[in-house]
């Protein structure tokens, strides 16, 4: 049987095109920090020092990122307030993901430097990736293709509703 290494996901094309046309020196986190279009930018929650957004290229449904508003790459330069608020937002993200998507576990971490896996090395950010039993199946392992079963916009709406309810 011939190997078919194509998975059609046309909704991702606008993000791929945007990534390809981003100017040198631009920072997606700083751009989102300045934007007033949270739904369009997939920003879910804004704190005083940090904010929560969905990943445009998620490892799994509900893949969230927390970034400080300040543009910095070095964890050693975080102010105590940024560290505390970042940890509090991580807790809120796990709670919102649990209530909205019922994952079986989470990967939470920071990739510091390109060699450590950072795609964006100049602006520190924390990844929160919900995980389910069986989410590493034959598609990513053998087919080298990840299946995301919910659109980013639908995931944003569901998570935003949960964050808003929990804030009241």
DSSP file (Angstrom, degrees, kcal/mol; ACC not computed):
  #  RESIDUE AA STRUCTURE BP1 BP2  ACC     N-H-->O    O-->H-N    N-H-->O    O-->H-N    TCO  KAPPA ALPHA  PHI   PSI    X-CA   Y-CA   Z-CA
    1    1 A X              0   0    0      0, 0.0     2,-0.1     0, 0.0     0, 0.0   0.000 360.0 360.0 360.0 126.7    0.0    0.0    0.0
    2    2 A X        -     0   0    0      1,-0.1     2,-0.4     2,-0.0     0, 0.0  -0.368 360.0-111.8 -68.1 144.9    1.5    3.4   -1.0
    3    3 A X        -     0   0    0     -2,-0.1     2,-0.7     2,-0.0    -1,-0.1  -0.642  24.1-158.1 -78.4 126.6    2.2    5.9    1.8
    4    4 A X        +     0   0    0     -2,-0.4    -1,-0.0     1,-0.1    -2,-0.0  -0.912  12.9 178.4-105.5 106.4    0.0    8.9    1.7
    5    5 A X        +     0   0    0     -2,-0.7     2,-0.5     2,-0.0    -1,-0.1   0.066  46.5 102.6 -98.7  25.5    1.7   11.6    3.6
    6    6 A X        +     0   0    0    139,-0.0     2,-0.4     2,-0.0   139,-0.1  -0.911  40.7 178.2-112.4 134.5   -0.9   14.3    3.0
    7    7 A X        -     0   0    0     -2,-0.5     2,-0.5   139,-0.0   139,-0.1  -0.976  27.3-134.4-129.9 119.0   -3.5   15.5    5.5
    8    8 A X        +     0   0    0     -2,-0.4     3,-0.1     1,-0.1     2,-0.0  -0.617  39.0 154.0 -79.8 121.8   -5.7   18.3    4.2
    9    9 A X    >   +     0   0    0     -2,-0.5     3,-2.1     1,-0.1     4,-0.3  -0.552   7.8 170.3-140.9  69.6   -6.1   21.1    6.8
   10   10 A X  G >   +     0   0    0      1,-0.3     3,-1.3     2,-0.2     4,-0.4   0.721  69.2  72.3 -62.1 -22.2   -6.9   24.2    4.6
   11   11 A X  G 3  S+     0   0    0      1,-0.3     3,-0.4     2,-0.1     4,-0.3   0.730  91.8  59.9 -64.3 -20.3   -7.8   26.3    7.6
   12   12 A X  G X> S+     0   0    0     -3,-2.1     4,-2.0     1,-0.2     3,-0.7   0.648  81.5  85.0 -80.5 -15.2   -4.1   26.4    8.5
   13   13 A X  H <> S+     0   0    0     -3,-1.3     4,-2.9    -4,-0.3     5,-0.2   0.873  83.8  55.2 -59.3 -40.8   -3.0   28.1    5.3
   14   14 A X  H 3> S+     0   0    0     -4,-0.4     4,-1.9    -3,-0.4    -1,-0.3   0.850 110.3  47.5 -63.6 -30.7   -3.7   31.7    6.4
   15   15 A X  H <> S+     0   0    0     -3,-0.7     4,-2.4    -4,-0.3    -1,-0.2   0.878 111.4  49.6 -75.6 -37.7   -1.4   31.1    9.4
   16   16 A X  H  X S+     0   0    0     -4,-2.0     4,-2.0     2,-0.2    -2,-0.2   0.923 112.7  47.7 -64.7 -43.6    1.3   29.6    7.3
   17   17 A X  H  X S+     0   0    0     -4,-2.9     4,-1.4     1,-0.2    -2,-0.2   0.907 112.0  49.8 -64.2 -41.7    1.1   32.5    4.9
   18   18 A X  H  X S+     0   0    0     -4,-1.9     4,-0.6    -5,-0.2     3,-0.3   0.905 110.4  50.3 -63.3 -40.8    1.2   35.0    7.7
   19   19 A X  H >< S+     0   0    0     -4,-2.4     3,-0.7     1,-0.2    -1,-0.2   0.879 109.6  51.5 -64.7 -36.9    4.2   33.4    9.3
   20   20 A X  H 3< S+     0   0    0     -4,-2.0    -1,-0.2     1,-0.2    -2,-0.2   0.779 113.1  44.3 -71.8 -25.6    6.0   33.4    6.0
   21   21 A X  H 3< S+     0   0    0     -4,-1.4    -1,-0.2    -3,-0.3    -2,-0.2   0.375  80.5 125.2-101.7   4.4    5.4   37.1    5.4
   22   22 A X    <<  -     0   0    0     -3,-0.7     3,-0.1    -4,-0.6     2,-0.1  -0.443  64.8-116.4 -65.9 133.3    6.2   38.3    9.0
   23   23 A X    >   -     0   0    0     -2,-0.2     3,-1.8     1,-0.1    -1,-0.1  -0.354  32.5 -95.3 -70.8 149.5    8.9   41.0    8.9
   24   24 A X  T 3  S+     0   0    0      1,-0.2    -1,-0.1    -2,-0.1     3,-0.1  -0.394 111.7  26.8 -60.3 136.7   12.3   40.4   10.4
   25   25 A X  T 3  S+     0   0    0      1,-0.3    -1,-0.2    -3,-0.1     2,-0.2   0.326  90.1 126.5  91.3  -8.2   12.4   41.8   14.0
   26   26 A X    <   -     0   0    0     -3,-1.8     2,-0.5     4,-0.0    -1,-0.3  -0.521  46.6-151.9 -80.6 152.9    8.6   41.5   14.6
   27   27 A X     >  -     0   0    0     -2,-0.2     4,-2.7     1,-0.1     5,-0.2  -0.984  10.6-152.5-128.9 121.5    7.5   39.6   17.7
   28   28 A X  H  > S+     0   0    0     -2,-0.5     4,-2.1     1,-0.2     5,-0.2   0.858  99.3  51.6 -61.5 -34.4    4.1   37.8   17.7
   29   29 A X  H  > S+     0   0    0      2,-0.2     4,-2.1     1,-0.2    -1,-0.2   0.919 111.8  44.9 -70.1 -42.0    3.9   38.2   21.5
   30   30 A X  H  > S+     0   0    0      2,-0.2     4,-1.7     1,-0.2    -2,-0.2   0.888 112.1  53.2 -67.3 -38.1    4.5   42.0   21.3
   31   31 A X  H  X S+     0   0    0     -4,-2.7     4,-0.9     1,-0.2    -2,-0.2   0.918 112.3  44.3 -61.0 -43.0    2.1   42.3   18.4
   32   32 A X  H  < S+     0   0    0     -4,-2.1     3,-0.2     1,-0.2    -2,-0.2   0.843 107.9  59.0 -71.2 -33.4   -0.6   40.6   20.4
   33   33 A X  H  < S+     0   0    0     -4,-2.1    -1,-0.2     1,-0.2    -2,-0.2   0.888 111.0  42.0 -59.0 -39.7    0.2   42.6   23.5
   34   34 A X  H  < S+     0   0    0     -4,-1.7    -1,-0.2    -5,-0.1    -2,-0.2   0.647  97.0  99.0 -83.5 -17.0   -0.5   45.8   21.5
   35   35 A X     <  -     0   0    0     -4,-0.9     3,-0.1    -3,-0.2    -3,-0.0  -0.384  53.6-162.0 -78.5 149.0   -3.7   44.5   19.8
   36   36 A X  S    S+     0   0    0      1,-0.1     2,-0.6    -2,-0.1    -1,-0.1   0.140  74.6  89.5-106.0  15.0   -7.2   45.2   20.9
   37   37 A X     >  +     0   0    0      1,-0.2     4,-2.6    -5,-0.1     5,-0.2  -0.620  47.3 164.5-113.8  69.9   -8.6   42.3   18.8
   38   38 A X  H  >>S+     0   0    0     -2,-0.6     5,-2.3     1,-0.2     4,-0.8   0.866  73.6  48.7 -60.8 -41.3   -8.4   39.4   21.3
   39   39 A X  H >45S+     0   0    0      2,-0.2     3,-0.8     3,-0.2    -1,-0.2   0.951 114.8  45.0 -65.3 -46.9  -10.6   37.0   19.5
   40   40 A X  H 345S+     0   0    0      1,-0.2    -2,-0.2     2,-0.1    -1,-0.2   0.876 119.0  42.9 -61.7 -37.9   -8.8   37.5   16.2
   41   41 A X  H 3<5S-     0   0    0     -4,-2.6    -1,-0.2     2,-0.1    -2,-0.2   0.463 110.3-123.4 -88.0  -2.8   -5.4   37.3   18.0
   42   42 A X  T <<5 +     0   0    0     -3,-0.8    12,-2.4    -4,-0.8     2,-0.5   0.776  54.5 157.3  63.2  30.0   -6.6   34.2   20.1
   43   43 A X  E   < +A   53   0A   0     -5,-2.3    10,-0.3    10,-0.2    -1,-0.2  -0.763  17.1 179.1 -84.7 126.9   -5.8   36.1   23.3
   44   44 A X  E     +     0   0A   0      8,-2.4     2,-0.3    -2,-0.5     9,-0.2   0.780  60.4  10.6 -98.9 -33.2   -7.8   34.5   26.1
   45   45 A X  E     -A   52   0A   0      7,-1.4     7,-3.0    -7,-0.1     2,-0.5  -0.993  56.2-155.5-155.1 137.4   -6.9   36.4   29.2
   46   46 A X  E     -A   51   0A   0     -2,-0.3     5,-0.2     5,-0.2     2,-0.1  -0.975  14.7-178.6-120.3 124.9   -4.9   39.5   30.1
   47   47 A X        -     0   0    0      3,-2.9    39,-0.0    -2,-0.5     5,-0.0  -0.283  45.2 -93.5-100.5-167.3   -3.2   40.1   33.4
   48   48 A X  S    S+     0   0    0     -2,-0.1     3,-0.1     1,-0.1    34,-0.1   0.846 120.1  11.7 -77.7 -35.2   -1.2   43.0   34.7
   49   49 A X  S    S+     0   0    0      1,-0.2    20,-2.8    32,-0.2    21,-0.5   0.598 130.7  28.2-117.9 -19.6    2.2   41.6   33.7
   50   50 A X  E     - B   0  68A   0     18,-0.3    -3,-2.9    19,-0.1     2,-0.3  -0.898  60.0-152.2-141.1 165.1    1.4   38.6   31.5
   51   51 A X  E     -AB  46  67A   0     16,-2.3    16,-2.2    -2,-0.3     2,-0.4  -0.956  13.1-129.8-140.9 162.0   -1.3   37.3   29.1
   52   52 A X  E     +AB  45  66A   0     -7,-3.0    -8,-2.4    -2,-0.3    -7,-1.4  -0.922  30.1 166.2-114.4 133.9   -2.6   34.0   27.8
   53   53 A X  E     -AB  43  65A   0     12,-2.6    12,-3.0    -2,-0.4   -10,-0.2  -0.961  35.9-107.6-141.2 159.7   -3.1   33.1   24.2
   54   54 A X  E     - B   0  64A   0    -12,-2.4     2,-0.4    -2,-0.3    10,-0.2  -0.605  39.3-110.0 -82.8 149.8   -3.7   30.0   22.1
   55   55 A X    >   -     0   0    0      8,-2.7     3,-0.6    -2,-0.2     8,-0.2  -0.679  15.4-148.2 -80.8 129.7   -0.8   28.7   20.0
   56   56 A X  T 3  S+     0   0    0     -2,-0.4     2,-0.3     1,-0.3    -1,-0.1   0.753 100.1  38.6 -68.0 -23.9   -1.4   29.2   16.2
   57   57 A X  T 3  S-     0   0    0    -42,-0.1    -1,-0.3     6,-0.0    -2,-0.0  -0.627  93.3-167.9-124.6  70.4    0.5   25.9   15.5
   58   58 A X    <   -     0   0    0     -3,-0.6     3,-0.1    -2,-0.3    71,-0.0  -0.230  30.3-150.4 -71.3 146.9   -0.7   23.7   18.4
   59   59 A X  S    S-     0   0    0      1,-0.2     2,-0.3     2,-0.0    -1,-0.1   0.780  89.8  -3.0 -74.4 -31.0    0.8   20.4   19.4
   60   60 A X  S >  S-     0   0    0     86,-0.1     3,-1.5    88,-0.0    -1,-0.2  -0.946  97.9 -70.4-150.6 164.5   -2.7   19.5   20.6
   61   61 A X  T 3  S+     0   0    0     -2,-0.3    69,-0.3     1,-0.2    90,-0.1  -0.365 120.9  24.0 -54.6 139.9   -6.2   21.1   20.9
   62   62 A X  T 3  S+     0   0    0      1,-0.2     2,-0.5    88,-0.1    -1,-0.2   0.607  78.5 166.2  79.4  12.0   -6.2   23.7   23.6
   63   63 A X    <   -     0   0    0     -3,-1.5    -8,-2.7    -8,-0.2     2,-0.3  -0.493  17.6-171.6 -65.4 114.2   -2.4   24.4   23.4
   64   64 A X  E     -BC  54 128A   0     64,-2.8    64,-2.8    -2,-0.5     2,-0.4  -0.712  15.2-158.0-109.8 158.4   -2.0   27.6   25.4
   65   65 A X  E     -BC  53 127A   0    -12,-3.0   -12,-2.6    -2,-0.3     2,-0.5  -0.996   3.6-156.2-134.9 142.8    1.0   30.0   25.9
   66   66 A X  E     +BC  52 126A   0     60,-2.2    60,-2.8    -2,-0.4     2,-0.4  -0.978  19.5 176.1-116.9 128.5    1.6   32.5   28.7
   67   67 A X  E     -BC  51 125A   0    -16,-2.2   -16,-2.3    -2,-0.5    58,-0.2  -0.983  30.0-119.5-132.9 143.7    4.0   35.4   27.9
   68   68 A X  E     -B   50   0A   0     56,-0.6   -18,-0.3    -2,-0.4     4,-0.2  -0.477  25.4-125.0 -71.2 153.4    5.0   38.4   29.9
   69   69 A X  S    S+     0   0    0    -20,-2.8    -1,-0.1    -2,-0.1   -19,-0.1   0.872  90.9  86.3 -65.9 -35.8    4.2   41.8   28.3
   70   70 A X  S    S-     0   0    0    -21,-0.5     2,-1.1     1,-0.1    -2,-0.2  -0.423  87.8-121.7 -68.1 139.6    7.9   42.7   28.5
   71   71 A X        +     0   0    0     -2,-0.1     2,-0.3    52,-0.1    52,-0.1  -0.718  58.2 135.8 -84.0 101.1   10.0   41.6   25.5
   72   72 A X        -     0   0    0     -2,-1.1    52,-3.7    -4,-0.2    -4,-0.1  -0.996  41.7-165.5-148.7 149.4   12.7   39.5   27.1
   73   73 A X        +     0   0    0     -2,-0.3     2,-0.6    50,-0.3    50,-0.1   0.578  68.1  85.2-106.2 -14.7   14.3   36.1   26.4
   74   74 A X    >   -     0   0    0     48,-0.1     3,-1.9     1,-0.1     4,-0.2  -0.814  58.7-157.3-103.2 118.1   16.1   35.4   29.7
   75   75 A X  G >  S+     0   0    0     -2,-0.6     3,-1.3     1,-0.3    -1,-0.1   0.788  94.5  65.8 -60.1 -27.5   14.2   33.8   32.5
   76   76 A X  G 3  S+     0   0    0      1,-0.3    -1,-0.3    -3,-0.1    -2,-0.0   0.657  96.2  56.5 -70.1 -14.9   16.7   35.3   34.9
   77   77 A X  G <  S+     0   0    0     -3,-1.9    -1,-0.3     2,-0.1    -2,-0.2   0.409  78.0 119.7 -97.8   1.6   15.5   38.8   34.0
   78   78 A X    <   -     0   0    0     -3,-1.3     2,-0.2    -4,-0.2    -3,-0.0  -0.433  64.6-126.3 -64.9 137.9   11.8   38.1   35.0
   79   79 A X    >>  -     0   0    0     -2,-0.1     4,-2.1     1,-0.1     3,-0.6  -0.543  23.7-112.1 -77.5 151.9   10.5   40.4   37.7
   80   80 A X  H 3> S+     0   0    0      1,-0.2     4,-2.7     2,-0.2     5,-0.2   0.874 118.7  55.9 -52.9 -38.6    9.0   38.6   40.7
   81   81 A X  H 3> S+     0   0    0      1,-0.2     4,-2.6     2,-0.2    -1,-0.2   0.881 107.0  49.1 -63.2 -37.8    5.6   40.0   39.8
   82   82 A X  H <> S+     0   0    0     -3,-0.6     4,-2.5     2,-0.2    -1,-0.2   0.899 112.3  48.2 -68.0 -40.4    5.9   38.4   36.3
   83   83 A X  H  X S+     0   0    0     -4,-2.1     4,-2.1     2,-0.2    -2,-0.2   0.927 114.3  45.6 -65.3 -44.8    6.9   35.1   37.8
   84   84 A X  H  X S+     0   0    0     -4,-2.7     4,-2.4     2,-0.2    -2,-0.2   0.947 116.1  44.4 -65.1 -48.8    4.0   35.1   40.3
   85   85 A X  H  X S+     0   0    0     -4,-2.6     4,-2.8    -5,-0.2     5,-0.2   0.899 111.3  54.5 -64.9 -38.4    1.4   36.2   37.8
   86   86 A X  H  X S+     0   0    0     -4,-2.5     4,-2.1    -5,-0.2    -1,-0.2   0.910 110.2  46.7 -59.1 -42.8    2.7   33.7   35.2
   87   87 A X  H  X S+     0   0    0     -4,-2.1     4,-2.0     2,-0.2    -1,-0.2   0.900 112.4  50.0 -66.6 -40.6    2.4   30.8   37.7
   88   88 A X  H  X S+     0   0    0     -4,-2.4     4,-2.0     1,-0.2    -2,-0.2   0.900 111.1  49.1 -64.0 -40.3   -1.1   32.0   38.7
   89   89 A X  H  X S+     0   0    0     -4,-2.8     4,-2.6     2,-0.2    -1,-0.2   0.873 107.3  55.3 -67.1 -36.3   -2.2   32.2   35.1
   90   90 A X  H  X S+     0   0    0     -4,-2.1     4,-2.4     2,-0.2    -1,-0.2   0.918 107.9  49.5 -60.7 -42.5   -0.8   28.7   34.5
   91   91 A X  H  X S+     0   0    0     -4,-2.0     4,-2.2     1,-0.2    -2,-0.2   0.919 111.7  48.3 -61.8 -43.5   -3.0   27.4   37.3
   92   92 A X  H  X S+     0   0    0     -4,-2.0     4,-2.7     2,-0.2    -2,-0.2   0.868 109.9  53.0 -65.5 -35.9   -6.0   29.1   35.7
   93   93 A X  H  X S+     0   0    0     -4,-2.6     4,-2.9     2,-0.2     5,-0.2   0.932 108.7  48.5 -64.2 -45.8   -5.2   27.7   32.3
   94   94 A X  H  X S+     0   0    0     -4,-2.4     4,-2.5     1,-0.2    -2,-0.2   0.918 113.4  48.3 -60.7 -42.6   -5.0   24.1   33.7
   95   95 A X  H  X S+     0   0    0     -4,-2.2     4,-2.5     2,-0.2    -2,-0.2   0.930 112.9  47.0 -63.4 -45.3   -8.4   24.7   35.4
   96   96 A X  H  X S+     0   0    0     -4,-2.7     4,-2.3     1,-0.2     5,-0.3   0.906 113.4  48.3 -64.4 -41.4  -10.0   26.2   32.3
   97   97 A X  H  X>S+     0   0    0     -4,-2.9     4,-3.1     2,-0.2     5,-1.0   0.911 111.2  51.1 -64.3 -41.5   -8.6   23.3   30.1
   98   98 A X  H  X5S+     0   0    0     -4,-2.5     4,-0.9    -5,-0.2    -2,-0.2   0.933 115.2  42.1 -60.2 -46.5   -9.9   20.8   32.7
   99   99 A X  H  <5S+     0   0    0     -4,-2.5    -1,-0.2    -5,-0.2    -2,-0.2   0.836 124.8  35.2 -70.1 -33.6  -13.4   22.3   32.7
  100  100 A X  H  <5S+     0   0    0     -4,-2.3    -2,-0.2    -5,-0.2    -3,-0.2   0.865 135.9  12.5 -90.3 -40.5  -13.6   22.8   29.0
  101  101 A X  H  <5S-     0   0    0     -4,-3.1    -3,-0.2    -5,-0.3    -2,-0.1   0.522  81.5-138.6-122.5  -9.7  -11.7   19.9   27.4
  102  102 A X     << -     0   0    0     -5,-1.0    -4,-0.2    -4,-0.9    -3,-0.1   0.895  29.7-171.4  50.7  52.5  -11.2   17.3   30.2
  103  103 A X        -     0   0    0     -6,-0.3    29,-0.2     1,-0.1    -1,-0.1  -0.282  27.4-134.4 -69.0 161.6   -7.6   16.3   29.4
  104  104 A X  S    S-     0   0    0     27,-2.1     2,-0.3     1,-0.2    28,-0.2   0.612  79.8 -17.4 -89.3 -15.2   -6.0   13.4   31.1
  105  105 A X  E     -D  131   0A   0     26,-1.7    26,-3.0     2,-0.0     2,-0.3  -0.954  63.1-124.4-171.6-176.7   -2.7   15.3   31.7
  106  106 A X  E     -D  130   0A   0     -2,-0.3     2,-0.5    24,-0.3    24,-0.2  -0.990   5.3-145.5-145.3 148.4   -0.6   18.3   30.7
  107  107 A X  E     -D  129   0A   0     22,-2.3    22,-3.2    -2,-0.3     2,-0.4  -0.990  27.0-179.8-107.5 127.2    2.8   19.2   29.4
  108  108 A X  E     +D  128   0A   0     -2,-0.5     2,-0.3    20,-0.2    20,-0.2  -0.994  21.1 117.5-129.4 125.1    3.9   22.5   30.9
  109  109 A X  E     -D  127   0A   0     18,-2.0    18,-3.2    -2,-0.4     2,-0.4  -0.998  50.2-117.0-175.2 171.5    7.3   24.0   30.1
  110  110 A X        -     0   0    0     -2,-0.3     2,-0.7    16,-0.2    16,-0.1  -0.979  17.3-149.3-123.9 133.1    9.6   26.7   28.6
  111  111 A X        -     0   0    0     14,-0.5     2,-0.8    -2,-0.4    14,-0.2  -0.914  15.8-163.5-102.5 109.5   12.0   26.1   25.8
  112  112 A X        -     0   0    0     -2,-0.7     4,-0.2     4,-0.1     9,-0.1  -0.840  57.7  -0.9 -99.6 109.1   15.0   28.5   26.3
  113  113 A X  S > >S-     0   0    0     -2,-0.8     5,-2.0     8,-0.2     3,-0.9   0.107  86.0 -87.0  93.4 151.8   17.0   28.9   23.2
  114  114 A X  G > 5S+     0   0    0      1,-0.3     3,-1.9     3,-0.2    -1,-0.1   0.882 125.6  58.0 -60.9 -40.3   16.7   27.4   19.7
  115  115 A X  G 3 5S+     0   0    0      1,-0.3    -1,-0.3     2,-0.1    -2,-0.1   0.760 104.0  54.3 -63.4 -23.6   18.7   24.3   20.7
  116  116 A X  G < 5S-     0   0    0     -3,-0.9    -1,-0.3    -4,-0.2    -2,-0.2   0.412 130.9 -92.8 -89.7   1.0   16.1   23.6   23.4
  117  117 A X  T < 5S+     0   0    0     -3,-1.9     2,-0.4     1,-0.3    -3,-0.2   0.495  70.7 154.5 105.1   4.8   13.3   23.7   20.9
  118  118 A X      < -     0   0    0     -5,-2.0    -1,-0.3     1,-0.2     3,-0.2  -0.519  24.1-172.7 -70.1 124.7   12.2   27.4   21.1
  119  119 A X  S    S+     0   0    0     -2,-0.4     2,-0.6     1,-0.3    -1,-0.2   0.802  87.5  37.2 -81.5 -33.0   10.5   28.5   17.9
  120  120 A X  S    S+     0   0    0      1,-0.1    -1,-0.3     3,-0.1     3,-0.2  -0.946  72.0 174.0-119.0 105.7   10.5   32.1   19.1
  121  121 A X        +     0   0    0     -2,-0.6    -8,-0.2    -3,-0.2    -1,-0.1   0.691  67.1  60.8 -89.5 -19.7   13.7   32.7   21.1
  122  122 A X  S    S+     0   0    0      1,-0.2     2,-0.5     2,-0.0    -1,-0.2   0.592 100.2  52.0 -90.3 -10.2   13.5   36.4   21.8
  123  123 A X  S    S-     0   0    0     -3,-0.2   -50,-0.3   -50,-0.1    -1,-0.2  -0.922  83.9-130.7-132.1 108.5   10.3   36.5   23.9
  124  124 A X        +     0   0    0    -52,-3.7   -56,-0.6    -2,-0.5     2,-0.3  -0.208  35.7 167.4 -54.3 137.7   10.0   34.1   26.8
  125  125 A X  E     -C   67   0A   0    -58,-0.2   -14,-0.5   -14,-0.2     2,-0.4  -0.985  30.4-132.4-156.8 149.6    6.8   32.1   27.0
  126  126 A X  E     -C   66   0A   0    -60,-2.8   -60,-2.2    -2,-0.3     2,-0.4  -0.879  19.8-144.7-105.1 130.5    5.4   29.1   28.8
  127  127 A X  E     -CD  65 109A   0    -18,-3.2   -18,-2.0    -2,-0.4     2,-0.5  -0.781  11.5-171.1 -94.9 137.6    3.6   26.3   27.0
  128  128 A X  E     -CD  64 108A   0    -64,-2.8   -64,-2.8    -2,-0.4     2,-0.6  -0.955  10.6-177.8-126.2 111.1    0.6   24.5   28.5
  129  129 A X  E     - D   0 107A   0    -22,-3.2   -22,-2.3    -2,-0.5     2,-0.1  -0.930  18.5-141.7-115.5 112.7   -0.3   21.5   26.3
  130  130 A X  E     - D   0 106A   0     -2,-0.6     2,-0.3   -69,-0.3   -24,-0.3  -0.475  21.5-159.2 -69.8 144.8   -3.3   19.4   27.3
  131  131 A X  E     - D   0 105A   0    -26,-3.0   -27,-2.1    -2,-0.1   -26,-1.7  -0.952   9.7-164.9-129.0 146.9   -2.8   15.6   26.7
  132  132 A X    >   -     0   0    0     -2,-0.3     3,-2.4   -29,-0.2     4,-0.3  -0.947  38.4 -92.7-126.6 148.3   -5.2   12.7   26.4
  133  133 A X  T 3  S+     0   0    0     -2,-0.3   -28,-0.0     1,-0.3     0, 0.0  -0.408 116.2  17.5 -55.2 129.4   -4.6    9.0   26.6
  134  134 A X  T 3  S+     0   0    0      2,-0.1    -1,-0.3    -2,-0.1     3,-0.1   0.472  83.5 123.7  86.9   1.6   -4.0    7.9   23.0
  135  135 A X    <   +     0   0    0     -3,-2.4     2,-0.9     1,-0.2     5,-0.2   0.682  69.0  63.2 -73.6 -12.9   -3.2   11.3   21.6
  136  136 A X  S    S+     0   0    0     -4,-0.3    -1,-0.2     4,-0.1    -2,-0.1  -0.765  81.1 143.4-104.2  83.6    0.2   10.0   20.4
  137  137 A X     >  -     0   0    0     -2,-0.9     4,-1.6    -3,-0.1     5,-0.2  -0.176  68.6 -66.3-107.0-159.9   -1.2    7.4   18.0
  138  138 A X  H  >>S+     0   0    0      1,-0.2     4,-2.4     3,-0.2     5,-2.1   0.780 119.8  69.3 -65.3 -27.3   -0.1    6.2   14.6
  139  139 A X  H  45S+     0   0    0      3,-0.2     6,-1.9     1,-0.2     5,-0.3   0.969 111.1  26.9 -60.9 -57.3   -0.7    9.5   12.8
  140  140 A X  H  45S+     0   0    0      4,-0.3     4,-0.2     3,-0.2    -1,-0.2   0.853 127.3  46.9 -74.7 -30.1    2.2   11.5   14.5
  141  141 A X  H  <5S+     0   0    0     -4,-1.6    -2,-0.2     2,-0.1    -3,-0.2   0.958 133.3  10.1 -76.7 -50.8    4.4    8.5   15.2
  142  142 A X  T  <5S+     0   0    0     -4,-2.4    -3,-0.2    -5,-0.2    -2,-0.1   0.858 135.9  41.9 -95.9 -44.1    4.2    6.7   11.8
  143  143 A X  S   <S-     0   0    0     -5,-2.1    -3,-0.2    -4,-0.2    -4,-0.2   0.554  92.2-137.4 -83.8  -7.5    2.5    9.2    9.5
  144  144 A X        +     0   0    0     -6,-0.3     2,-0.4    -5,-0.3    -4,-0.3   0.852  66.8 118.3  51.6  38.1    4.5   12.2   10.9
  145  145 A X        -     0   0    0     -6,-1.9     2,-0.4    -7,-0.1    -1,-0.2  -0.999  55.3-148.0-136.4 130.4    1.2   14.1   10.8
  146  146 A X        -     0   0    0     -2,-0.4     2,-0.6    -6,-0.1   -86,-0.1  -0.847  10.9-147.6-100.4 133.6   -0.7   15.7   13.8
  147  147 A X        -     0   0    0     -2,-0.4     2,-0.6     2,-0.0    -7,-0.1  -0.893   9.0-168.2-103.1 122.1   -4.5   15.8   13.7
  148  148 A X        -     0   0    0     -2,-0.6   -88,-0.0   -88,-0.1    -2,-0.0  -0.955   3.8-165.6-108.3 118.6   -6.1   18.7   15.5
  149  149 A X        +     0   0    0     -2,-0.6     2,-0.4     2,-0.1    -1,-0.1   0.488  64.8  53.4 -91.1  -2.9   -9.8   18.0   15.7
  150  150 A X  S    S-     0   0    0      4,-0.0   -88,-0.1     3,-0.0    -1,-0.0  -0.992  84.3-112.6-133.9 139.2  -11.2   21.5   16.6
  151  151 A X     >  -     0   0    0     -2,-0.4     4,-2.4     1,-0.1     5,-0.2  -0.310  27.3-120.2 -65.2 152.9  -10.7   24.8   14.9
  152  152 A X  H  > S+     0   0    0      1,-0.2     4,-2.6     2,-0.2     5,-0.1   0.885 113.3  53.4 -60.5 -39.1   -8.7   27.4   16.7
  153  153 A X  H  > S+     0   0    0      2,-0.2     4,-2.4     1,-0.2    -1,-0.2   0.906 109.7  46.4 -65.2 -42.0  -11.7   29.8   16.7
  154  154 A X  H  > S+     0   0    0      2,-0.2     4,-2.3     1,-0.2    -2,-0.2   0.917 113.4  49.2 -67.5 -41.8  -14.0   27.2   18.2
  155  155 A X  H  X S+     0   0    0     -4,-2.4     4,-2.6     1,-0.2     5,-0.2   0.904 110.3  52.0 -61.1 -41.1  -11.5   26.3   20.9
  156  156 A X  H  X S+     0   0    0     -4,-2.6     4,-3.2    -5,-0.2     5,-0.3   0.938 109.3  49.4 -60.5 -47.7  -11.0   30.0   21.6
  157  157 A X  H  X S+     0   0    0     -4,-2.4     4,-2.1     1,-0.2    -2,-0.2   0.922 113.6  45.6 -59.8 -45.3  -14.7   30.5   22.1
  158  158 A X  H  X S+     0   0    0     -4,-2.3     4,-1.6     2,-0.2    -1,-0.2   0.928 117.4  43.0 -65.9 -44.4  -15.1   27.6   24.4
  159  159 A X  H  X S+     0   0    0     -4,-2.6     4,-2.9     2,-0.2     5,-0.2   0.897 111.9  54.2 -69.2 -39.4  -12.0   28.4   26.5
  160  160 A X  H  X S+     0   0    0     -4,-3.2     4,-2.9    -5,-0.2     5,-0.2   0.914 107.0  51.8 -60.5 -43.3  -12.9   32.2   26.6
  161  161 A X  H  X S+     0   0    0     -4,-2.1     4,-2.2    -5,-0.3    -1,-0.2   0.905 111.8  46.8 -59.4 -42.2  -16.3   31.3   28.0
  162  162 A X  H  X S+     0   0    0     -4,-1.6     4,-2.3     2,-0.2    -2,-0.2   0.932 112.3  48.8 -67.6 -46.0  -14.7   29.2   30.7
  163  163 A X  H  X S+     0   0    0     -4,-2.9     4,-1.3     1,-0.2    -2,-0.2   0.923 112.1  49.9 -58.5 -44.6  -12.2   31.9   31.6
  164  164 A X  H  X S+     0   0    0     -4,-2.9     4,-0.6    -5,-0.2     3,-0.2   0.899 110.9  48.7 -63.1 -41.0  -14.9   34.5   31.8
  165  165 A X  H >< S+     0   0    0     -4,-2.2     3,-1.0     1,-0.2    -1,-0.2   0.911 111.1  50.3 -63.7 -41.9  -17.1   32.4   34.0
  166  166 A X  H 3< S+     0   0    0     -4,-2.3    -1,-0.2     1,-0.2    -2,-0.2   0.721 104.0  60.2 -70.8 -21.2  -14.2   31.6   36.4
  167  167 A X  H 3<        0   0    0     -4,-1.3    -1,-0.2    -3,-0.2    -2,-0.2   0.660 360.0 360.0 -79.4 -16.0  -13.3   35.3   36.6
  168  168 A X    <<        0   0    0     -3,-1.0    -1,-0.2    -4,-0.6    -2,-0.2   0.464 360.0 360.0 -86.6 360.0  -16.7   36.2   38.1
